[in-house]
Amino acid sequence: MSRRVKSIPSMVKNPRLVERRRRQIVLGACRLFIEKGFHKTTTREIAKACGLSIGTMYEYIQSKEDVLYLVCEYIHDELESRLKEAVVDTDSGRESLAKAVAQHFRVMGEMSDYVLFIYQETKSLPQEAMRYVLSKEEEITGIFEKILCKGIRDGTLRLDPSAAKLMAHNIMVMGQMWTFRRWALAKQYSLEEYTRYQTAWLLHDLTTEDTGGRENG
């Protein structure tokens, strides 16, 4: 899938150095944005947190919004790469789905603060950057859609193909629910218990007849 990366101008022409410095900026900014919020964090604070002078930092970005975009891209890339690690080509669709769901929930648990931050602050991005960030969300959802379609083809999952995209979004929301509702859920369930229950219900629904909007005969 093609990457629609927003172009952020840099005064430095060495691509490897730009990548390294921007990662340095991202890691410094993540903590500040989560602790203080995007709007209350100053560029001077970001520069200090990442160990650069503010002048040097501006050689790699042009605005605080650029930093926000880079942070969102970093978080989505981390989520996507971690999810892809769980998918093995030789697994059946059902096996791939179980592993991917477990990994998705695990990452949601580990990166809850980051995911919550994205949903709170994406609105602060310029339109071009916001479109890219939302497209990354769709790419991650697309991983689940591909797994579901694989299961439909190999017969290990029962789902109307037209419902695969909707089910993929449902799975994404199931993982994100731990982020948004953990303040209540964590009082009753561990993340492992939450994962076990949700996975059992999901696989039950996807391995019985007439799943995905099929009408009963």
C-alpha positions as CSV (number, residue, x, y, z in Angstrom):
1,M,0.0,0.0,0.0
2,S,1.4,3.4,-1.0
3,R,2.4,5.8,1.8
4,R,0.9,9.3,1.6
5,V,3.5,10.9,3.7
6,K,3.1,14.6,4.4
7,S,6.2,16.4,3.3
8,I,7.9,18.4,6.1
9,P,10.7,20.7,4.7
10,S,14.1,20.4,6.4
11,M,17.1,22.7,6.2
12,V,19.3,19.6,6.6
13,K,19.7,17.5,3.4
14,N,21.1,14.3,4.9
15,P,18.0,12.0,5.0
16,R,19.5,9.7,7.7
17,L,20.3,12.6,9.9
18,V,16.9,14.1,9.4
19,E,15.3,10.8,10.3
20,R,17.5,10.4,13.4
21,R,16.9,13.9,14.7
22,R,13.2,13.8,14.0
23,R,12.9,10.6,16.0
24,Q,14.8,12.3,18.8
25,I,12.3,15.2,18.6
26,V,9.3,12.8,18.6
27,L,10.5,10.9,21.7
28,G,11.1,14.1,23.6
29,A,7.7,15.6,22.6
30,C,5.6,12.4,23.3
31,R,6.1,12.6,27.0
32,L,5.4,16.4,27.1
33,F,2.3,16.2,24.9
34,I,0.8,13.4,27.0
35,E,1.6,15.1,30.3
36,K,0.7,18.7,29.4
37,G,-1.3,18.5,26.2
38,F,-0.3,19.8,22.8
39,H,-1.4,23.4,23.3
40,K,0.2,23.9,26.7
41,T,3.6,22.5,25.6
42,T,6.0,25.1,24.1
43,T,8.5,24.5,21.4
44,R,11.3,25.5,23.8
45,E,10.2,22.8,26.2
46,I,10.2,20.3,23.3
47,A,13.7,21.3,22.3
48,K,14.9,20.9,25.9
49,A,13.3,17.5,26.3
50,C,14.9,16.2,23.1
51,G,18.4,17.6,23.9
52,L,18.5,20.2,21.1
53,S,18.7,23.9,21.0
54,I,15.5,25.5,19.7
55,G,17.5,26.8,16.7
56,T,18.8,23.3,15.8
57,M,15.3,21.8,16.2
58,Y,13.9,24.3,13.7
59,E,16.4,23.0,11.2
60,Y,14.3,19.8,11.1
61,I,10.7,21.1,11.5
62,Q,8.9,24.3,10.8
63,S,6.2,24.4,13.5
64,K,4.9,22.8,16.6
65,E,2.2,21.3,14.4
66,D,4.9,19.5,12.4
67,V,6.0,17.9,15.7
68,L,2.4,16.8,16.4
69,Y,2.2,15.2,13.0
70,L,5.5,13.4,13.5
71,V,4.3,12.1,16.9
72,C,1.0,10.8,15.4
73,E,2.9,9.2,12.6
74,Y,5.3,7.5,15.0
75,I,2.5,6.1,17.2
76,H,0.6,4.8,14.1
77,D,3.7,3.2,12.7
78,E,4.4,1.5,16.0
79,L,0.9,0.2,16.2
80,E,1.0,-1.1,12.6
81,S,4.4,-2.8,12.8
82,R,3.5,-4.5,16.1
83,L,0.3,-5.8,14.6
84,K,2.0,-7.1,11.5
85,E,4.5,-9.0,13.7
86,A,1.7,-11.2,14.9
87,V,0.5,-12.2,11.4
88,V,2.1,-15.4,9.9
89,D,1.4,-16.3,6.3
90,T,1.2,-20.0,7.1
91,D,-1.5,-19.6,9.7
92,S,-5.2,-20.0,8.9
93,G,-7.4,-17.0,8.9
94,R,-8.8,-18.0,12.2
95,E,-5.3,-18.5,13.7
96,S,-4.2,-15.1,12.3
97,L,-7.2,-13.4,13.6
98,A,-6.7,-14.7,17.2
99,K,-3.1,-13.7,17.2
100,A,-3.7,-10.3,15.7
101,V,-6.5,-9.5,18.1
102,A,-4.3,-10.5,21.1
103,Q,-1.5,-8.3,19.8
104,H,-3.9,-5.4,19.1
105,F,-5.3,-5.5,22.6
106,R,-1.8,-5.9,24.1
107,V,-0.5,-2.8,22.2
108,M,-3.6,-0.9,23.2
109,G,-2.8,-1.7,26.8
110,E,0.9,-0.7,26.5
111,M,0.2,2.5,24.4
112,S,-3.1,3.6,25.9
113,D,-1.8,7.1,26.8
114,Y,-0.5,7.5,23.2
115,V,-3.6,6.3,21.5
116,L,-5.8,8.5,23.7
117,F,-3.5,11.4,22.9
118,I,-4.0,10.9,19.1
119,Y,-7.8,11.0,19.4
120,Q,-7.7,14.1,21.6
121,E,-5.2,16.1,19.6
122,T,-5.6,15.1,15.9
123,K,-8.0,18.0,15.5
124,S,-5.1,20.4,16.0
125,L,-3.4,19.2,12.8
126,P,-3.6,21.0,9.5
127,Q,-6.0,19.4,7.0
128,E,-3.3,17.7,4.9
129,A,-1.6,16.1,8.0
130,M,-5.0,15.1,9.5
131,R,-5.9,13.3,6.2
132,Y,-2.7,11.4,6.4
133,V,-3.1,10.4,10.0
134,L,-6.7,9.2,9.3
135,S,-5.4,7.2,6.3
136,K,-2.9,5.5,8.6
137,E,-5.8,4.5,10.8
138,E,-7.5,3.0,7.8
139,E,-4.3,1.1,6.8
140,I,-4.2,-0.5,10.3
141,T,-7.9,-1.5,10.0
142,G,-7.1,-2.9,6.6
143,I,-4.8,-5.5,8.2
144,F,-7.8,-7.0,10.0
145,E,-9.9,-6.8,6.9
146,K,-7.3,-8.8,5.0
147,I,-7.2,-11.4,7.8
148,L,-10.9,-11.8,7.7
149,C,-11.0,-12.2,4.0
150,K,-8.3,-14.9,4.3
151,G,-10.4,-16.7,6.8
152,I,-13.4,-16.5,4.5
153,R,-11.4,-17.9,1.6
154,D,-9.9,-20.8,3.6
155,G,-13.2,-21.6,5.3
156,T,-12.0,-21.1,8.9
157,L,-14.2,-18.0,9.4
158,R,-17.8,-17.5,8.4
159,L,-18.6,-14.0,7.4
160,D,-20.3,-12.4,4.4
161,P,-17.5,-10.8,2.4
162,S,-19.4,-7.5,2.2
163,A,-19.3,-7.3,6.0
164,A,-15.5,-7.8,6.3
165,K,-14.7,-4.1,6.4
166,L,-17.3,-3.4,9.1
167,M,-16.1,-6.3,11.2
168,A,-12.5,-5.0,10.9
169,H,-13.6,-1.6,12.2
170,N,-15.5,-3.4,15.0
171,I,-12.3,-5.2,16.0
172,M,-10.4,-1.9,16.0
173,V,-12.9,-0.4,18.3
174,M,-12.9,-3.4,20.6
175,G,-9.2,-2.8,21.2
176,Q,-9.6,1.0,21.5
177,M,-12.3,0.4,24.1
178,W,-9.7,-0.7,26.6
179,T,-8.0,2.7,26.1
180,F,-11.2,4.8,26.5
181,R,-12.9,2.7,29.1
182,R,-10.0,1.3,31.1
183,W,-10.8,3.6,34.0
184,A,-13.9,1.3,34.6
185,L,-12.9,-2.0,33.0
186,A,-9.6,-2.3,34.9
187,K,-11.5,-2.3,38.1
188,Q,-13.1,-5.6,37.2
189,Y,-10.8,-7.2,34.5
190,S,-7.1,-7.5,33.7
191,L,-6.1,-6.9,30.1
192,E,-5.6,-10.6,29.7
193,E,-9.1,-11.4,30.9
194,Y,-10.6,-8.7,28.7
195,T,-8.7,-10.1,25.7
196,R,-9.8,-13.7,26.5
197,Y,-13.5,-12.8,26.7
198,Q,-13.5,-10.5,23.7
199,T,-11.6,-13.0,21.6
200,A,-13.9,-15.9,22.6
201,W,-17.0,-13.9,21.7
202,L,-15.6,-12.7,18.4
203,L,-14.4,-16.2,17.3
204,H,-17.7,-17.7,18.3
205,D,-19.6,-15.2,16.1
206,L,-17.2,-15.8,13.2
207,T,-17.3,-19.6,13.3
208,T,-21.1,-20.1,13.5
209,E,-23.5,-20.1,10.5
210,D,-25.3,-17.0,9.2
211,T,-22.6,-14.5,10.4
212,G,-22.3,-11.2,8.7
213,G,-25.8,-10.3,7.8
214,R,-26.9,-13.6,6.1
215,E,-30.5,-14.2,6.4
216,N,-31.7,-17.4,8.1
217,G,-33.4,-19.8,5.7
